[in-house]
Amino acid sequence: GDVYKRQVLKGAKREIEKLQKFLNWAIGSKLDTDGKYGEKTEDAVSIFQSKCKLKIDGKFGAKSLKAAKLFSK
């Protein structure tokens, strides 16, 4: 199970890095693209959610993803 867990974490880390890059581009959040879903990333997601008139919970779920795909500056 450990190898699997590591792969999942690595995959998640990559996804979070992509998210951080997106937020830096979309809202100029200046996040470190470190693949860690910390407080700053959560705050940036909340700002993005408020911009897109989504429920603000700081979690990048399906609705946020959909909004991100449609997002243009």
PQR file of N, CA, C, O and H, with PARSE charges and radii, in Angstrom:
ATOM      1  N   GLY A   1       0.813  -1.209   0.000 -0.4000 1.5000
ATOM      2  CA  GLY A   1       0.000   0.000   0.000 -0.0000 2.0000
ATOM      3  C   GLY A   1       0.849   1.263   0.000  0.5500 1.7000
ATOM      4  O   GLY A   1       0.389   2.326  -0.418 -0.5500 1.4000
ATOM      5  N   ASP A   2       2.099   1.147   0.472 -0.4000 1.5000
ATOM      6  CA  ASP A   2       2.941   2.333   0.565 -0.0000 2.0000
ATOM      7  C   ASP A   2       3.297   2.948  -0.786  0.5500 1.7000
ATOM      8  O   ASP A   2       3.271   4.165  -0.969 -0.5500 1.4000
ATOM      9  H   ASP A   2       2.473   0.284   0.812  0.4000 1.0000
ATOM     10  N   VAL A   3       3.634   2.055  -1.729 -0.4000 1.5000
ATOM     11  CA  VAL A   3       3.989   2.532  -3.070 -0.0000 2.0000
ATOM     12  C   VAL A   3       2.786   3.251  -3.678  0.5500 1.7000
ATOM     13  O   VAL A   3       2.913   4.326  -4.265 -0.5500 1.4000
ATOM     14  H   VAL A   3       3.656   1.067  -1.580  0.4000 1.0000
ATOM     15  N   TYR A   4       1.621   2.632  -3.522 -0.4000 1.5000
ATOM     16  CA  TYR A   4       0.396   3.231  -4.044 -0.0000 2.0000
ATOM     17  C   TYR A   4       0.164   4.608  -3.417  0.5500 1.7000
ATOM     18  O   TYR A   4      -0.140   5.584  -4.102 -0.5500 1.4000
ATOM     19  H   TYR A   4       1.518   1.759  -3.045  0.4000 1.0000
ATOM     20  N   LYS A   5       0.316   4.651  -2.094 -0.4000 1.5000
ATOM     21  CA  LYS A   5       0.106   5.912  -1.385 -0.0000 2.0000
ATOM     22  C   LYS A   5       1.072   6.986  -1.888  0.5500 1.7000
ATOM     23  O   LYS A   5       0.698   8.143  -2.080 -0.5500 1.4000
ATOM     24  H   LYS A   5       0.563   3.858  -1.537  0.4000 1.0000
ATOM     25  N   ARG A   6       2.310   6.577  -2.092 -0.4000 1.5000
ATOM     26  CA  ARG A   6       3.314   7.536  -2.583 -0.0000 2.0000
ATOM     27  C   ARG A   6       2.936   8.046  -3.964  0.5500 1.7000
ATOM     28  O   ARG A   6       3.072   9.237  -4.247 -0.5500 1.4000
ATOM     29  H   ARG A   6       2.614   5.638  -1.935  0.4000 1.0000
ATOM     30  N   GLN A   7       2.462   7.154  -4.823 -0.4000 1.5000
ATOM     31  CA  GLN A   7       2.080   7.561  -6.179 -0.0000 2.0000
ATOM     32  C   GLN A   7       0.897   8.518  -6.136  0.5500 1.7000
ATOM     33  O   GLN A   7       0.859   9.507  -6.868 -0.5500 1.4000
ATOM     34  H   GLN A   7       2.352   6.187  -4.593  0.4000 1.0000
ATOM     35  N   VAL A   8      -0.056   8.220  -5.280 -0.4000 1.5000
ATOM     36  CA  VAL A   8      -1.215   9.090  -5.143 -0.0000 2.0000
ATOM     37  C   VAL A   8      -0.768  10.466  -4.660  0.5500 1.7000
ATOM     38  O   VAL A   8      -1.211  11.494  -5.172 -0.5500 1.4000
ATOM     39  H   VAL A   8      -0.025   7.416  -4.686  0.4000 1.0000
ATOM     40  N   LEU A   9       0.111  10.466  -3.673 -0.4000 1.5000
ATOM     41  CA  LEU A   9       0.609  11.741  -3.150 -0.0000 2.0000
ATOM     42  C   LEU A   9       1.381  12.504  -4.217  0.5500 1.7000
ATOM     43  O   LEU A   9       1.253  13.723  -4.331 -0.5500 1.4000
ATOM     44  H   LEU A   9       0.471   9.631  -3.257  0.4000 1.0000
ATOM     45  N   LYS A  10       2.183  11.784  -4.997 -0.4000 1.5000
ATOM     46  CA  LYS A  10       2.943  12.435  -6.055 -0.0000 2.0000
ATOM     47  C   LYS A  10       1.989  13.020  -7.098  0.5500 1.7000
ATOM     48  O   LYS A  10       2.180  14.137  -7.578 -0.5500 1.4000
ATOM     49  H   LYS A  10       2.287  10.794  -4.904  0.4000 1.0000
ATOM     50  N   GLY A  11       0.973  12.251  -7.431 -0.4000 1.5000
ATOM     51  CA  GLY A  11      -0.037  12.719  -8.379 -0.0000 2.0000
ATOM     52  C   GLY A  11      -0.749  13.944  -7.835  0.5500 1.7000
ATOM     53  O   GLY A  11      -0.987  14.913  -8.556 -0.5500 1.4000
ATOM     54  H   GLY A  11       0.818  11.344  -7.041  0.4000 1.0000
ATOM     55  N   ALA A  12      -1.085  13.889  -6.558 -0.4000 1.5000
ATOM     56  CA  ALA A  12      -1.776  15.008  -5.916 -0.0000 2.0000
ATOM     57  C   ALA A  12      -0.862  16.226  -5.887  0.5500 1.7000
ATOM     58  O   ALA A  12      -1.301  17.349  -6.136 -0.5500 1.4000
ATOM     59  H   ALA A  12      -0.892  13.102  -5.972  0.4000 1.0000
ATOM     60  N   LYS A  13       0.408  15.994  -5.583 -0.4000 1.5000
ATOM     61  CA  LYS A  13       1.382  17.088  -5.538 -0.0000 2.0000
ATOM     62  C   LYS A  13       1.447  17.785  -6.900  0.5500 1.7000
ATOM     63  O   LYS A  13       1.466  19.013  -6.979 -0.5500 1.4000
ATOM     64  H   LYS A  13       0.764  15.082  -5.381  0.4000 1.0000
ATOM     65  N   ARG A  14       1.480  16.989  -7.964 -0.4000 1.5000
ATOM     66  CA  ARG A  14       1.511  17.547  -9.319 -0.0000 2.0000
ATOM     67  C   ARG A  14       0.247  18.353  -9.610  0.5500 1.7000
ATOM     68  O   ARG A  14       0.307  19.440 -10.184 -0.5500 1.4000
ATOM     69  H   ARG A  14       1.464  15.992  -7.900  0.4000 1.0000
ATOM     70  N   GLU A  15      -0.897  17.801  -9.204 -0.4000 1.5000
ATOM     71  CA  GLU A  15      -2.167  18.507  -9.416 -0.0000 2.0000
ATOM     72  C   GLU A  15      -2.182  19.833  -8.657  0.5500 1.7000
ATOM     73  O   GLU A  15      -2.647  20.849  -9.172 -0.5500 1.4000
ATOM     74  H   GLU A  15      -0.945  16.917  -8.738  0.4000 1.0000
ATOM     75  N   ILE A  16      -1.671  19.811  -7.436 -0.4000 1.5000
ATOM     76  CA  ILE A  16      -1.647  21.029  -6.625 -0.0000 2.0000
ATOM     77  C   ILE A  16      -0.684  22.047  -7.232  0.5500 1.7000
ATOM     78  O   ILE A  16      -0.961  23.246  -7.225 -0.5500 1.4000
ATOM     79  H   ILE A  16      -1.293  18.985  -7.017  0.4000 1.0000
ATOM     80  N   GLU A  17       0.445  21.572  -7.756 -0.4000 1.5000
ATOM     81  CA  GLU A  17       1.372  22.482  -8.441 -0.0000 2.0000
ATOM     82  C   GLU A  17       0.677  23.147  -9.620  0.5500 1.7000
ATOM     83  O   GLU A  17       0.822  24.350  -9.837 -0.5500 1.4000
ATOM     84  H   GLU A  17       0.670  20.598  -7.762  0.4000 1.0000
ATOM     85  N   LYS A  18      -0.085  22.353 -10.387 -0.4000 1.5000
ATOM     86  CA  LYS A  18      -0.829  22.910 -11.523 -0.0000 2.0000
ATOM     87  C   LYS A  18      -1.846  23.944 -11.045  0.5500 1.7000
ATOM     88  O   LYS A  18      -2.009  25.006 -11.646 -0.5500 1.4000
ATOM     89  H   LYS A  18      -0.203  21.376 -10.211  0.4000 1.0000
ATOM     90  N   LEU A  19      -2.521  23.608  -9.954 -0.4000 1.5000
ATOM     91  CA  LEU A  19      -3.502  24.518  -9.367 -0.0000 2.0000
ATOM     92  C   LEU A  19      -2.819  25.819  -8.937  0.5500 1.7000
ATOM     93  O   LEU A  19      -3.326  26.910  -9.198 -0.5500 1.4000
ATOM     94  H   LEU A  19      -2.389  22.745  -9.466  0.4000 1.0000
ATOM     95  N   GLN A  20      -1.666  25.692  -8.278 -0.4000 1.5000
ATOM     96  CA  GLN A  20      -0.944  26.880  -7.813 -0.0000 2.0000
ATOM     97  C   GLN A  20      -0.506  27.751  -8.991  0.5500 1.7000
ATOM     98  O   GLN A  20      -0.604  28.977  -8.930 -0.5500 1.4000
ATOM     99  H   GLN A  20      -1.254  24.805  -8.066  0.4000 1.0000
ATOM    100  N   LYS A  21      -0.027  27.121 -10.053 -0.4000 1.5000
ATOM    101  CA  LYS A  21       0.369  27.870 -11.252 -0.0000 2.0000
ATOM    102  C   LYS A  21      -0.852  28.578 -11.829  0.5500 1.7000
ATOM    103  O   LYS A  21      -0.777  29.741 -12.225 -0.5500 1.4000
ATOM    104  H   LYS A  21       0.053  26.125 -10.102  0.4000 1.0000
ATOM    105  N   PHE A  22      -1.963  27.873 -11.873 -0.4000 1.5000
ATOM    106  CA  PHE A  22      -3.195  28.459 -12.397 -0.0000 2.0000
ATOM    107  C   PHE A  22      -3.618  29.670 -11.576  0.5500 1.7000
ATOM    108  O   PHE A  22      -3.948  30.718 -12.131 -0.5500 1.4000
ATOM    109  H   PHE A  22      -2.024  26.928 -11.552  0.4000 1.0000
ATOM    110  N   LEU A  23      -3.606  29.526 -10.253 -0.4000 1.5000
ATOM    111  CA  LEU A  23      -4.017  30.626  -9.370 -0.0000 2.0000
ATOM    112  C   LEU A  23      -3.074  31.818  -9.508  0.5500 1.7000
ATOM    113  O   LEU A  23      -3.508  32.969  -9.471 -0.5500 1.4000
ATOM    114  H   LEU A  23      -3.338  28.674  -9.802  0.4000 1.0000
ATOM    115  N   ASN A  24      -1.789  31.537  -9.665 -0.4000 1.5000
ATOM    116  CA  ASN A  24      -0.830  32.619  -9.872 -0.0000 2.0000
ATOM    117  C   ASN A  24      -1.162  33.388 -11.146  0.5500 1.7000
ATOM    118  O   ASN A  24      -1.074  34.615 -11.188 -0.5500 1.4000
ATOM    119  H   ASN A  24      -1.436  30.602  -9.694  0.4000 1.0000
ATOM    120  N   TRP A  25      -1.543  32.650 -12.174 -0.4000 1.5000
ATOM    121  CA  TRP A  25      -1.904  33.277 -13.443 -0.0000 2.0000
ATOM    122  C   TRP A  25      -3.260  33.982 -13.327  0.5500 1.7000
ATOM    123  O   TRP A  25      -3.409  35.138 -13.722 -0.5500 1.4000
ATOM    124  H   TRP A  25      -1.614  31.653 -12.140  0.4000 1.0000
ATOM    125  N   ALA A  26      -4.235  33.268 -12.782 -0.4000 1.5000
ATOM    126  CA  ALA A  26      -5.615  33.753 -12.798 -0.0000 2.0000
ATOM    127  C   ALA A  26      -5.836  34.953 -11.884  0.5500 1.7000
ATOM    128  O   ALA A  26      -6.492  35.921 -12.268 -0.5500 1.4000
ATOM    129  H   ALA A  26      -4.115  32.328 -12.462  0.4000 1.0000
ATOM    130  N   ILE A  27      -5.286  34.885 -10.672 -0.4000 1.5000
ATOM    131  CA  ILE A  27      -5.560  35.964  -9.712 -0.0000 2.0000
ATOM    132  C   ILE A  27      -4.282  36.600  -9.182  0.5500 1.7000
ATOM    133  O   ILE A  27      -4.318  37.378  -8.228 -0.5500 1.4000
ATOM    134  H   ILE A  27      -4.753  34.099 -10.360  0.4000 1.0000
ATOM    135  N   GLY A  28      -3.148  36.268  -9.806 -0.4000 1.5000
ATOM    136  CA  GLY A  28      -1.871  36.854  -9.407 -0.0000 2.0000
ATOM    137  C   GLY A  28      -1.516  36.584  -7.952  0.5500 1.7000
ATOM    138  O   GLY A  28      -1.078  37.477  -7.227 -0.5500 1.4000
ATOM    139  H   GLY A  28      -3.118  35.637 -10.581  0.4000 1.0000
ATOM    140  N   SER A  29      -1.713  35.329  -7.537 -0.4000 1.5000
ATOM    141  CA  SER A  29      -1.584  35.029  -6.104 -0.0000 2.0000
ATOM    142  C   SER A  29      -0.151  34.843  -5.595  0.5500 1.7000
ATOM    143  O   SER A  29       0.068  34.771  -4.385 -0.5500 1.4000
ATOM    144  H   SER A  29      -2.068  34.603  -8.126  0.4000 1.0000
ATOM    145  N   LYS A  30       0.835  34.766  -6.513 -0.4000 1.5000
ATOM    146  CA  LYS A  30       2.247  34.637  -6.103 -0.0000 2.0000
ATOM    147  C   LYS A  30       2.502  33.478  -5.127  0.5500 1.7000
ATOM    148  O   LYS A  30       3.275  33.618  -4.179 -0.5500 1.4000
ATOM    149  H   LYS A  30       0.657  34.825  -7.496  0.4000 1.0000
ATOM    150  N   LEU A  31       1.863  32.364  -5.361 -0.4000 1.5000
ATOM    151  CA  LEU A  31       2.087  31.184  -4.522 -0.0000 2.0000
ATOM    152  C   LEU A  31       3.394  30.511  -4.913  0.5500 1.7000
ATOM    153  O   LEU A  31       3.803  30.566  -6.073 -0.5500 1.4000
ATOM    154  H   LEU A  31       1.235  32.250  -6.131  0.4000 1.0000
ATOM    155  N   ASP A  32       4.048  29.879  -3.950 -0.4000 1.5000
ATOM    156  CA  ASP A  32       5.145  28.976  -4.282 -0.0000 2.0000
ATOM    157  C   ASP A  32       4.496  27.750  -4.898  0.5500 1.7000
ATOM    158  O   ASP A  32       3.566  27.189  -4.318 -0.5500 1.4000
ATOM    159  H   ASP A  32       3.716  29.834  -3.008  0.4000 1.0000
ATOM    160  N   THR A  33       4.969  27.323  -6.061 -0.4000 1.5000
ATOM    161  CA  THR A  33       4.391  26.112  -6.642 -0.0000 2.0000
ATOM    162  C   THR A  33       5.130  24.915  -6.062  0.5500 1.7000
ATOM    163  O   THR A  33       5.982  24.300  -6.704 -0.5500 1.4000
ATOM    164  H   THR A  33       5.724  27.778  -6.532  0.4000 1.0000
ATOM    165  N   ASP A  34       4.764  24.610  -4.810 -0.4000 1.5000
ATOM    166  CA  ASP A  34       5.461  23.545  -4.074 -0.0000 2.0000
ATOM    167  C   ASP A  34       4.614  22.284  -3.941  0.5500 1.7000
ATOM    168  O   ASP A  34       5.049  21.302  -3.341 -0.5500 1.4000
ATOM    169  H   ASP A  34       4.072  25.110  -4.289  0.4000 1.0000
ATOM    170  N   GLY A  35       3.411  22.310  -4.498 -0.4000 1.5000
ATOM    171  CA  GLY A  35       2.568  21.123  -4.438 -0.0000 2.0000
ATOM    172  C   GLY A  35       1.982  20.854  -3.066  0.5500 1.7000
ATOM    173  O   GLY A  35       1.473  19.763  -2.810 -0.5500 1.4000
ATOM    174  H   GLY A  35       3.057  23.108  -4.986  0.4000 1.0000
ATOM    175  N   LYS A  36       2.049  21.841  -2.179 -0.4000 1.5000
ATOM    176  CA  LYS A  36       1.459  21.678  -0.842 -0.0000 2.0000
ATOM    177  C   LYS A  36       0.205  22.526  -0.742  0.5500 1.7000
ATOM    178  O   LYS A  36       0.212  23.717  -1.053 -0.5500 1.4000
ATOM    179  H   LYS A  36       2.462  22.727  -2.387  0.4000 1.0000
ATOM    180  N   TYR A  37      -0.872  21.890  -0.302 -0.4000 1.5000
ATOM    181  CA  TYR A  37      -2.137  22.610  -0.187 -0.0000 2.0000
ATOM    182  C   TYR A  37      -2.200  23.264   1.189  0.5500 1.7000
ATOM    183  O   TYR A  37      -2.905  22.799   2.084 -0.5500 1.4000
ATOM    184  H   TYR A  37      -0.878  20.923  -0.050  0.4000 1.0000
ATOM    185  N   GLY A  38      -1.458  24.338   1.335 -0.4000 1.5000
ATOM    186  CA  GLY A  38      -1.394  25.028   2.622 -0.0000 2.0000
ATOM    187  C   GLY A  38      -2.381  26.172   2.708  0.5500 1.7000
ATOM    188  O   GLY A  38      -3.271  26.328   1.872 -0.5500 1.4000
ATOM    189  H   GLY A  38      -0.885  24.716   0.608  0.4000 1.0000
ATOM    190  N   GLU A  39      -2.192  26.964   3.744 -0.4000 1.5000
ATOM    191  CA  GLU A  39      -3.092  28.069   4.027 -0.0000 2.0000
ATOM    192  C   GLU A  39      -3.155  29.078   2.882  0.5500 1.7000
ATOM    193  O   GLU A  39      -4.235  29.543   2.520 -0.5500 1.4000
ATOM    194  H   GLU A  39      -1.469  26.838   4.423  0.4000 1.0000
ATOM    195  N   LYS A  40      -1.993  29.416   2.312 -0.4000 1.5000
ATOM    196  CA  LYS A  40      -1.954  30.407   1.234 -0.0000 2.0000
ATOM    197  C   LYS A  40      -2.691  29.912   0.003  0.5500 1.7000
ATOM    198  O   LYS A  40      -3.396  30.674  -0.659 -0.5500 1.4000
ATOM    199  H   LYS A  40      -1.115  29.038   2.606  0.4000 1.0000
ATOM    200  N   THR A  41      -2.524  28.628  -0.301 -0.4000 1.5000
ATOM    201  CA  THR A  41      -3.217  28.060  -1.456 -0.0000 2.0000
ATOM    202  C   THR A  41      -4.716  28.064  -1.198  0.5500 1.7000
ATOM    203  O   THR A  41      -5.505  28.396  -2.082 -0.5500 1.4000
ATOM    204  H   THR A  41      -1.951  28.009   0.236  0.4000 1.0000
ATOM    205  N   GLU A  42      -5.100  27.697   0.011 -0.4000 1.5000
ATOM    206  CA  GLU A  42      -6.513  27.692   0.386 -0.0000 2.0000
ATOM    207  C   GLU A  42      -7.107  29.101   0.265  0.5500 1.7000
ATOM    208  O   GLU A  42      -8.212  29.274  -0.248 -0.5500 1.4000
ATOM    209  H   GLU A  42      -4.458  27.428   0.729  0.4000 1.0000
ATOM    210  N   ASP A  43      -6.364  30.102   0.742 -0.4000 1.5000
ATOM    211  CA  ASP A  43      -6.812  31.490   0.625 -0.0000 2.0000
ATOM    212  C   ASP A  43      -6.986  31.885  -0.837  0.5500 1.7000
ATOM    213  O   ASP A  43      -7.971  32.524  -1.206 -0.5500 1.4000
ATOM    214  H   ASP A  43      -5.466  29.962   1.159  0.4000 1.0000
ATOM    215  N   ALA A  44      -6.019  31.496  -1.660 -0.4000 1.5000
ATOM    216  CA  ALA A  44      -6.075  31.831  -3.082 -0.0000 2.0000
ATOM    217  C   ALA A  44      -7.289  31.173  -3.732  0.5500 1.7000
ATOM    218  O   ALA A  44      -7.967  31.789  -4.554 -0.5500 1.4000
ATOM    219  H   ALA A  44      -5.219  30.977  -1.360  0.4000 1.0000
ATOM    220  N   VAL A  45      -7.562  29.924  -3.364 -0.4000 1.5000
ATOM    221  CA  VAL A  45      -8.736  29.230  -3.887 -0.0000 2.0000
ATOM    222  C   VAL A  45     -10.001  29.977  -3.474  0.5500 1.7000
ATOM    223  O   VAL A  45     -10.923  30.135  -4.275 -0.5500 1.4000
ATOM    224  H   VAL A  45      -7.012  29.423  -2.696  0.4000 1.0000
ATOM    225  N   SER A  46     -10.044  30.439  -2.221 -0.4000 1.5000
ATOM    226  CA  SER A  46     -11.203  31.210  -1.747 -0.0000 2.0000
ATOM    227  C   SER A  46     -11.403  32.480  -2.567  0.5500 1.7000
ATOM    228  O   SER A  46     -12.532  32.827  -2.913 -0.5500 1.4000
ATOM    229  H   SER A  46      -9.295  30.311  -1.570  0.4000 1.0000
ATOM    230  N   ILE A  47     -10.315  33.168  -2.874 -0.4000 1.5000
ATOM    231  CA  ILE A  47     -10.407  34.384  -3.694 -0.0000 2.0000
ATOM    232  C   ILE A  47     -10.933  34.031  -5.079  0.5500 1.7000
ATOM    233  O   ILE A  47     -11.806  34.710  -5.620 -0.5500 1.4000
ATOM    234  H   ILE A  47      -9.398  32.885  -2.593  0.4000 1.0000
ATOM    235  N   PHE A  48     -10.386  32.959  -5.642 -0.4000 1.5000
ATOM    236  CA  PHE A  48     -10.843  32.506  -6.959 -0.0000 2.0000
ATOM    237  C   PHE A  48     -12.336  32.176  -6.912  0.5500 1.7000
ATOM    238  O   PHE A  48     -13.087  32.551  -7.812 -0.5500 1.4000
ATOM    239  H   PHE A  48      -9.676  32.408  -5.202  0.4000 1.0000
ATOM    240  N   GLN A  49     -12.760  31.476  -5.864 -0.4000 1.5000
ATOM    241  CA  GLN A  49     -14.169  31.110  -5.727 -0.0000 2.0000
ATOM    242  C   GLN A  49     -15.050  32.356  -5.632  0.5500 1.7000
ATOM    243  O   GLN A  49     -16.128  32.396  -6.227 -0.5500 1.4000
ATOM    244  H   GLN A  49     -12.150  31.171  -5.133  0.4000 1.0000
ATOM    245  N   SER A  50     -14.609  33.358  -4.900 -0.4000 1.5000
ATOM    246  CA  SER A  50     -15.423  34.561  -4.776 -0.0000 2.0000
ATOM    247  C   SER A  50     -15.510  35.292  -6.117  0.5500 1.7000
ATOM    248  O   SER A  50     -16.561  35.830  -6.467 -0.5500 1.4000
ATOM    249  H   SER A  50     -13.734  33.325  -4.417  0.4000 1.0000
ATOM    250  N   LYS A  51     -14.409  35.311  -6.862 -0.4000 1.5000
ATOM    251  CA  LYS A  51     -14.401  35.905  -8.204 -0.0000 2.0000
ATOM    252  C   LYS A  51     -15.401  35.223  -9.119  0.5500 1.7000
ATOM    253  O   LYS A  51     -16.042  35.866  -9.951 -0.5500 1.4000
ATOM    254  H   LYS A  51     -13.556  34.874  -6.578  0.4000 1.0000
ATOM    255  N   CYS A  52     -15.528  33.914  -8.957 -0.4000 1.5000
ATOM    256  CA  CYS A  52     -16.399  33.123  -9.834 -0.0000 2.0000
ATOM    257  C   CYS A  52     -17.784  32.926  -9.224  0.5500 1.7000
ATOM    258  O   CYS A  52     -18.573  32.128  -9.730 -0.5500 1.4000
ATOM    259  H   CYS A  52     -15.008  33.391  -8.282  0.4000 1.0000
ATOM    260  N   LYS A  53     -18.079  33.630  -8.164 -0.4000 1.5000
ATOM    261  CA  LYS A  53     -19.382  33.556  -7.491 -0.0000 2.0000
ATOM    262  C   LYS A  53     -19.721  32.127  -7.051  0.5500 1.7000
ATOM    263  O   LYS A  53     -20.870  31.691  -7.122 -0.5500 1.4000
ATOM    264  H   LYS A  53     -17.438  34.278  -7.753  0.4000 1.0000
ATOM    265  N   LEU A  54     -18.693  31.419  -6.599 -0.4000 1.5000
ATOM    266  CA  LEU A  54     -18.911  30.058  -6.087 -0.0000 2.0000
ATOM    267  C   LEU A  54     -19.000  30.119  -4.573  0.5500 1.7000
ATOM    268  O   LEU A  54     -18.664  31.126  -3.950 -0.5500 1.4000
ATOM    269  H   LEU A  54     -17.760  31.773  -6.541  0.4000 1.0000
ATOM    270  N   LYS A  55     -19.467  29.003  -3.991 -0.4000 1.5000
ATOM    271  CA  LYS A  55     -19.442  28.892  -2.531 -0.0000 2.0000
ATOM    272  C   LYS A  55     -17.978  28.916  -2.106  0.5500 1.7000
ATOM    273  O   LYS A  55     -17.153  28.178  -2.644 -0.5500 1.4000
ATOM    274  H   LYS A  55     -19.740  28.185  -4.497  0.4000 1.0000
ATOM    275  N   ILE A  56     -17.667  29.768  -1.138 -0.4000 1.5000
ATOM    276  CA  ILE A  56     -16.280  29.926  -0.725 -0.0000 2.0000
ATOM    277  C   ILE A  56     -15.961  28.976   0.429  0.5500 1.7000
ATOM    278  O   ILE A  56     -16.408  29.171   1.559 -0.5500 1.4000
ATOM    279  H   ILE A  56     -18.337  30.368  -0.701  0.4000 1.0000
ATOM    280  N   ASP A  57     -15.176  27.944   0.113 -0.4000 1.5000
ATOM    281  CA  ASP A  57     -14.785  27.000   1.173 -0.0000 2.0000
ATOM    282  C   ASP A  57     -13.282  26.723   1.143  0.5500 1.7000
ATOM    283  O   ASP A  57     -12.768  25.983   1.981 -0.5500 1.4000
ATOM    284  H   ASP A  57     -14.813  27.785  -0.805  0.4000 1.0000
ATOM    285  N   GLY A  58     -12.586  27.311   0.185 -0.4000 1.5000
ATOM    286  CA  GLY A  58     -11.141  27.100   0.108 -0.0000 2.0000
ATOM    287  C   GLY A  58     -10.738  25.725  -0.380  0.5500 1.7000
ATOM    288  O   GLY A  58      -9.554  25.388  -0.396 -0.5500 1.4000
ATOM    289  H   GLY A  58     -13.004  27.912  -0.496  0.4000 1.0000
ATOM    290  N   LYS A  59     -11.722  24.927  -0.781 -0.4000 1.5000
ATOM    291  CA  LYS A  59     -11.425  23.584  -1.291 -0.0000 2.0000
ATOM    292  C   LYS A  59     -11.659  23.593  -2.796  0.5500 1.7000
ATOM    293  O   LYS A  59     -12.690  24.063  -3.278 -0.5500 1.4000
ATOM    294  H   LYS A  59     -12.683  25.201  -0.769  0.4000 1.0000
ATOM    295  N   PHE A  60     -10.697  23.072  -3.518 -0.4000 1.5000
ATOM    296  CA  PHE A  60     -10.794  23.094  -4.972 -0.0000 2.0000
ATOM    297  C   PHE A  60     -11.512  21.839  -5.441  0.5500 1.7000
ATOM    298  O   PHE A  60     -10.876  20.836  -5.763 -0.5500 1.4000
ATOM    299  H   PHE A  60      -9.860  22.689  -3.126  0.4000 1.0000
ATOM    300  N   GLY A  61     -12.833  21.898  -5.479 -0.4000 1.5000
ATOM    301  CA  GLY A  61     -13.643  20.747  -5.872 -0.0000 2.0000
ATOM    302  C   GLY A  61     -14.109  20.844  -7.317  0.5500 1.7000
ATOM    303  O   GLY A  61     -13.567  21.609  -8.115 -0.5500 1.4000
ATOM    304  H   GLY A  61     -13.349  22.713  -5.218  0.4000 1.0000
ATOM    305  N   ALA A  62     -15.123  20.052  -7.634 -0.4000 1.5000
ATOM    306  CA  ALA A  62     -15.606  19.940  -9.011 -0.0000 2.0000
ATOM    307  C   ALA A  62     -16.091  21.278  -9.581  0.5500 1.7000
ATOM    308  O   ALA A  62     -15.808  21.594 -10.737 -0.5500 1.4000
ATOM    309  H   ALA A  62     -15.563  19.430  -6.986  0.4000 1.0000
ATOM    310  N   LYS A  63     -16.812  22.057  -8.786 -0.4000 1.5000
ATOM    311  CA  LYS A  63     -17.326  23.338  -9.281 -0.0000 2.0000
ATOM    312  C   LYS A  63     -16.197  24.318  -9.553  0.5500 1.7000
ATOM    313  O   LYS A  63     -16.217  25.050 -10.542 -0.5500 1.4000
ATOM    314  H   LYS A  63     -17.042  21.800  -7.848  0.4000 1.0000
ATOM    315  N   SER A  64     -15.213  24.322  -8.662 -0.4000 1.5000
ATOM    316  CA  SER A  64     -14.056  25.196  -8.862 -0.0000 2.0000
ATOM    317  C   SER A  64     -13.284  24.779 -10.114  0.5500 1.7000
ATOM    318  O   SER A  64     -12.816  25.622 -10.880 -0.5500 1.4000
ATOM    319  H   SER A  64     -15.197  23.727  -7.858  0.4000 1.0000
ATOM    320  N   LEU A  65     -13.160  23.475 -10.308 -0.4000 1.5000
ATOM    321  CA  LEU A  65     -12.454  22.962 -11.470 -0.0000 2.0000
ATOM    322  C   LEU A  65     -13.171  23.380 -12.747  0.5500 1.7000
ATOM    323  O   LEU A  65     -12.540  23.807 -13.714 -0.5500 1.4000
ATOM    324  H   LEU A  65     -13.539  22.789  -9.686  0.4000 1.0000
ATOM    325  N   LYS A  66     -14.483  23.255 -12.740 -0.4000 1.5000
ATOM    326  CA  LYS A  66     -15.282  23.649 -13.904 -0.0000 2.0000
ATOM    327  C   LYS A  66     -15.092  25.139 -14.182  0.5500 1.7000
ATOM    328  O   LYS A  66     -14.906  25.546 -15.329 -0.5500 1.4000
ATOM    329  H   LYS A  66     -14.996  22.909 -11.955  0.4000 1.0000
ATOM    330  N   ALA A  67     -15.140  25.950 -13.118 -0.4000 1.5000
ATOM    331  CA  ALA A  67     -14.949  27.395 -13.267 -0.0000 2.0000
ATOM    332  C   ALA A  67     -13.549  27.699 -13.793  0.5500 1.7000
ATOM    333  O   ALA A  67     -13.368  28.603 -14.609 -0.5500 1.4000
ATOM    334  H   ALA A  67     -15.292  25.620 -12.186  0.4000 1.0000
ATOM    335  N   ALA A  68     -12.561  26.939 -13.319 -0.4000 1.5000
ATOM    336  CA  ALA A  68     -11.185  27.151 -13.766 -0.0000 2.0000
ATOM    337  C   ALA A  68     -11.046  26.864 -15.250  0.5500 1.7000
ATOM    338  O   ALA A  68     -10.321  27.564 -15.957 -0.5500 1.4000
ATOM    339  H   ALA A  68     -12.708  26.205 -12.656  0.4000 1.0000
ATOM    340  N   LYS A  69     -11.738  25.838 -15.724 -0.4000 1.5000
ATOM    341  CA  LYS A  69     -11.646  25.468 -17.139 -0.0000 2.0000
ATOM    342  C   LYS A  69     -12.276  26.532 -18.027  0.5500 1.7000
ATOM    343  O   LYS A  69     -11.853  26.735 -19.165 -0.5500 1.4000
ATOM    344  H   LYS A  69     -12.327  25.269 -15.150  0.4000 1.0000
ATOM    345  N   LEU A  70     -13.293  27.211 -17.498 -0.4000 1.5000
ATOM    346  CA  LEU A  70     -13.984  28.245 -18.270 -0.0000 2.0000
ATOM    347  C   LEU A  70     -13.392  29.628 -18.049  0.5500 1.7000
ATOM    348  O   LEU A  70     -13.774  30.590 -18.714 -0.5500 1.4000
ATOM    349  H   LEU A  70     -13.637  27.046 -16.574  0.4000 1.0000
ATOM    350  N   PHE A  71     -12.460  29.721 -17.114 -0.4000 1.5000
ATOM    351  CA  PHE A  71     -11.960  31.012 -16.683 -0.0000 2.0000
ATOM    352  C   PHE A  71     -11.141  31.698 -17.758  0.5500 1.7000
ATOM    353  O   PHE A  71     -10.291  31.078 -18.397 -0.5500 1.4000
ATOM    354  H   PHE A  71     -12.149  28.939 -16.574  0.4000 1.0000
ATOM    355  N   SER A  72     -11.400  32.974 -17.951 -0.4000 1.5000
ATOM    356  CA  SER A  72     -10.517  33.768 -18.803 -0.0000 2.0000
ATOM    357  C   SER A  72     -10.369  35.136 -18.150  0.5500 1.7000
ATOM    358  O   SER A  72     -11.296  35.645 -17.520 -0.5500 1.4000
ATOM    359  H   SER A  72     -12.091  33.478 -17.432  0.4000 1.0000
ATOM    360  N   LYS A  73      -9.200  35.712 -18.312 -0.4000 1.5000
ATOM    361  CA  LYS A  73      -8.918  36.985 -17.664 -0.0000 2.0000
ATOM    362  C   LYS A  73      -9.490  38.113 -18.499  0.5500 1.7000
ATOM    363  O   LYS A  73      -9.364  39.280 -18.129 -0.5500 1.4000
ATOM    364  H   LYS A  73      -8.447  35.298 -18.825  0.4000 1.0000
TER
END
